[in-house]
Amino acid sequence: MSTTKNEKCKGKHFTWSKSMSHMLLEILAEEALKGNKSSYTFKAEYFVKMAIEISQKFNVQCKPKHVDNHLKTVEKKWV
């Protein structure tokens, strides 16, 4: 993570806005429809792809581990 602070990154914690989370879910749905999801989760290469898209769209430093962790958080809310 970057040591610089911006509106989406406070200290060492990556904070997801609602629009970032919504975009992630849209990307996840598209990839799942394409068949790029195994029975349990996505391959690491898709977490990289999603992190790059989020980073470019929202001008933040989103890493694949942020995507993975956020997906786990979202799943907990729905279980």
Secondary structure, DSSP 8 states (H G I E B T S, - for coil): --SS-BTTEETTEE---HHHHHHHHHHHHHHHHTT-B-SS-B-HHHHHHHHHHHHHHHTS---HHHHHHHHHHHHHHH-
